């Protein structure tokens, strides 16, 4: 009997408490390691049960322990296509009016339309609460919808949330169909341990034995400096790296900044070198010409360094890499598309712990020491980890949850979805 079946048989039909989940798993003899991943998903489900109208249909957890892309994703996405085809055949969903911001405590006829819209996609029960009242039932349902669409779950219906609510069902259906083709390319073996970067979701997953070990928000490339698709292997961690400024950033960023603010390079601790490695004085460069592109610009390690305390390297034709960042605030945004093509990693320390897990001469204590030392130190990865940069804007998980993300680079061929 599986852990889920054991818990279900122990807790019967009622929403299980956290204690019941733990007791059921441990009483059945599951080890802590085997128990943890499935239990996390069930715990999340329990939290949803405890905060929702359990008289309606039971809701699955928003984030599955299964990765965004795996050998099974195509099958789950096919099931979602069948569901959304049925919704389309029944007329789709209504539009939520946008003249009023909707949030908890509001009473309005627009809340009726919101409830109807959320009910069609199973984010809220059709029963429970007063129809025109934005109560806790609606608040939880809106947050659930926001999480399914990669938005900050603040429970407020306006802006991006309203836009996502009003994307037509035929666009969502087509989005699923386009991404089914992408998912089918991952029907093979991706590796026992691998890293998946979903560019539209601006998210990183570390995957071990087909279960997500950790998720990290990411900052990926701007629309005009896109993060490329990639299949590679992470083979080197650099602590407290120098940053060699790419030529594209010299042209688009540094030269214009120096034209406006001659002290910029000094404040950012960026040095200039010629082709022989001789350091140059910025005062001797004509910043109103393209002379600067002939030189190397290198930023010292430290708090100002654009790569933060860690650089994660792997073979890449485009020369991209992953790294820490001093600009931590960007991770809290709905749209995290600010980089020049490389990928910035939230909670990079935990990410590096996982990458170096099988590199025996790099225990966690040594990693922490290296990160905080300020010294340039390299850590080769003993077992290079498969890495995938992919573009997925719609997918489904084993529990029937359907996820959507903005087609930020407009690769789905669906302009409506990006408006």
N, C-alpha and C positions, 0 to 999 in steps of 0.2 A: 504493500500500500504506500502511495506517495505521501509526502508531508502534507500537501494540501488536502488530500482525501482523509488523512488521519485527523487533521484539525476540524474539517467539516463534519466528520462523524462524531467528534467529541463535543463540538459546540452546537450541533444540530442546526436549526434554521435561524436562530437568533443571530444578531450581529455579534461576533466574538469580541470579548474584551481583550486587552493586551495580555492580561494575566492568563486568560484561557488559551491564547495562542501559544504562549511560552510553555504552559503546563502540558498542552497537548503534544507539542513537538518533543519536549524532553522526556515525557512519560513514555513516548513511543520509541525512545532509544536513539533519536537522531543526535549526531555529534554537533558541537557548536559550529564547526566549519560548514557542515552540510546544511545546517539549519539556517545560517545567517542570511543568505541571499534570498531564499524563498520567504523567510520570516519578515524581512524588510518590506517586501511587497505586500504581504498579508497585514503587517502592521499599518502600512499606508492605507490599505483598504479599510481596516478597522477605524482609523481616524476619520475616513470619509463617512462610514456608517454612523459614528458617534455624533457627527455634525450635520446629518442630513435627515430628511424625512424617510425613515426606514419603512414606512407603510407603502411607499412606491417601489419601483424596480430597483434592485440592488445595483450600486454603481461600482465599477472596477477602479483600482488605483490609476492615477494619471500617468505615472512613469513606471514602466515595467523594469524588472531586473534583466530583461532581454535587451540586447543592443539594437540600435536603430537599424543597422544593416547586418543581417546574418544570412545563413543559408536558408532560413525559414521565413524571412521577411516577405518574399514574393507571395507565398501562400496566404499569409495574413492580409496582405494588401488586396489580393483577389477577393477575399471575403468582404473587405471594406467596399470594394467596387460594387459587389452585389447589393450591399446595404444601401449605398448611395444611389444606385440605379433604382432601387425600390422607392426611395424618398423622391427621386425625380419623377417617377411614374405616378406618384400620388400628388404631384403638384409642387414639390419642393417646400420651401419655407417662406414665411412672410418677411417683409422688411421692417426693421425697427426704426421708428422715426428718430431723427437726430437733433431736433431743435432744443432738447432738454438733456442735461447731464443726469444720468440715473445712477443712484447709489443708495446705500442702506438708509432707510427712514423716509424715502420719497414715496408719495402716493400719487399715482398718475395713470391715465389710460395707456400711456406708453409702456408702463410696466406690464400691462396685460399682453401687449405685443411682444415684449421681451420674453415673458414666460412661454408664450406660444412658440417663439423661435427656439428657445433653449430645449423645449420638450421634444421637438422634432429630432434633434440629434442626441437625445438621451442625456443631456446635461442636467435636467431637472425632472422631477416627477410631475405629471399633469395635475396631481392633487397636492394639497398642503398649503395653508396660508390663504390670505385674502388675495384675490386675483390682481387688484390694482396696487398692492403693497409691496415695496421692495424690502422684504424682510430677510431674516437670516437664511431661509431656504434659497432665495434668489441670490443673495450675496455669495453663498457657497457655490451655487451653480455657475455664476459669472466667473468666479475665481477658477473653477474647474475648466471652463471654456478658455479662459486666458492661458492657463497652463498648457492646454492642448494646442494652442496656437503660438507658443513660445513667447508670451507676453508676461510682463510683471503682473502678478496676481494681486491687484489692489482692490478688486471688486467694483471699480468705477466704469460705467459704460459711457465712453466718449472716445474721441480720437481713434487710435489703432484698434481698440476693442470694437467700437461701433463699425469700423470699416470691415473688420474680419467677420462680424456677425452678418453683414449684408453682402458678402460675396455670394453670388448665385450658386445653386446646387450644381448646375451643369458645368460651371468652372471648376468646382471642387471635384466633380466626377472626372473631368478631363485631367485634372492635376494628378489624381490617383492613377489614371491610366498611363500617363507619361512616366510617372515614377515606378510603375510596375516594371517597365522595360529596364530601368536602372537597377531595380532590386534583383531582377533575374540574372544580372551579370555577377551577382554575389552568391550564386547557388553552390559554389564549390567551397573548398576548405580555405578559410582565411588565416588559419594558424591557431595554435592553442592559446597564445597571448598576442593581442594586437591592439593598436590604437586606431580609432575611427574619428576623423574630424568631419563633421557635417557643416559645410560652409554656410548654407542658408540659415541653419539653426544656430550658427556661431557657438558650437558646442563640441567638446571633446569627450569621448568615452574610452576608458581603459577596460579591455575585455579579457577575461580569463575563463577558459572552459565554457565559452558561450554564455557567460553571465557578466553583467556590467560590474566592475569592481568600484569604479568612481566616475563621476561626471564633473567636468570642469567647463565653466563658461569660457568663451574665447572671444578675442577681437580679431576679425579677419579683414581681408582687403576691401578697400573702397571700390565703388562701381568702376572708377576709371583706373584702378590699380588692383585688379582682381587676383585673389588667391587661386593658384592653378589646381587642377585635378592632379593627383599624384599617387603612385604606389611606390613605396620605398621601405627602408628599414632604419630605425633609429640606432646609431652606432657610437655616438659620442655626446657626453655632457660636458659643457665648459662652464666652470664657475667663475664669476666676476670677469666676464669677457670684455675685451675691447670691442667697440663697435666701429666697423669700417663702413662709412656711409655709401650706399649705392649711388651710382651716377645719376639715376632717375631722381633721387631725392636731392642731390646736389643741384640739379637743374631746376626742379620744381619748388624746392623749399629753401635750401641754404642760400643760394644766390639772391633770391628776392628778399630774404630776411636780412642779409648783410647790406643790401642796398638801403634798407630802412633803418637798420640798427647795427652799427659797426661793432658794438661790444658783444654781440650775440655769441660768437664762437668762444670768446674768453669765458663768458659766464657758463656756457655748456661744457667747458673743458674739452673742446674739440681742437685738435692739432692738424696742421696741414703739412704734407710731405710731397716732395717731388719724386720722380721716377728712380732716383738714386737713394732715396730714403733720407734725404736732408730736410730737416724741418724748416718751413718757410714762415715768414712774418706776414700776417694777413694784410698789413698796411702796404705791402709791395705788390698786391694783386689788384688788377682792374676789375672791380665788381660790376661794372656796366658793360662787360663783354663776356664771352664764354670761356675766358682763360681758365677759370677755376675748375672746369671739367677735366683738365689735364692732370690734376693733382689728386692725391689720396687724402681724404678727411677721416681722422680716427678719433673717437671719443674715449676718454679714460674710463676705467671701471669706477663704479661708485654709485651713489644715490641718484645722480642725474643721468646715468647711462640709459640709453633708450631700450636696451635689452634687460635692464634690471640686473639681478644677481645670477641668472642662469641662461645659457643658450643651449638648445637641444638641436643637434646636427644629424643630418641624414643626406644621402646622395639626392641631388635635385638638379635637373637640367636648368631650371629657372633660378637656381641659387637661393631658394627660400629656406627658411628654418623656423623653429618654434622658440619662444623665449618668454622670460618674465617681463614685467614692465613697471616703470615707476608710476604710470597713470592708472592706478587701481580703480578709480571711479568709473571708468568706461564700462566695467563689467556689469554695472547696475542698470544699464540702458536697455531699452527694448531692441533697438537696432545697433548692433555692435560691429559696424563696418567702417573702421577708421584707419586700418593699417595700410602699408604700401605693398601688401601681398603676403608678408610673413604672418605667422599666427602667434598671438599673445595668449598666454595660459594663466587662468585664474588658479590660485592655490598651487603654485608651481612646485612648492616643496613636496607636497603629497604626491604630485605627479612624478617627480624625480625619484622619490622613494620607490614607487611602483616600477619605474623603468629599470632601476638598478637593483631590484629585489634579488635577482639571481647572480649579481656581481658580488661575490663573497667578500672582496676586500673593500667594499663600500657599504658598510652598515649605516643605519640612519644617523647615528651619532657623528660619524665622520662627514656625512653629507651636510648636516647642520653646521658643523665646524667650518667646512669649506665655504658654505654660502655666506657665513658671517665674517670670514677672515679678511675679506677684501683682496685676497691674493688670487692671481691667475692660476687655476688648477684645472687639469683635464681628467675626466673619468671615462675611459673607454667602456662601452657596454659589452659585457661578456657574451651575452646572447642577444644580438641585435633584434629589436622588436619590430615586426611588420607594422607599417604605417600606411593608412589610406586617407587621402583628402578626397572627399566625395561631395556630390551636389544632390541633395535629397530634400524635396519640398513637401512631400506627403508620404506617409507610411502608416502601418497599423501593427499592433502588438498582439500577443497571444490572447490577451483578455478583452480584445475587441475595441480597445481605445484607438481612435484615429487621430493622428497628429498632422498639423499643417504648418508650414513656414512660408514666409514671403519669398517670392521668386526674385531675389534681390538683383541678380545678374541677368534676369529676363531670358532664361534658357529653356523655360517650359513651353514657349510659343503661345503663351496666354497673357496678353497684355492686360486683360481685365483684372487678373489676379494681382497685378503689380500696382494698380491704380490706387 
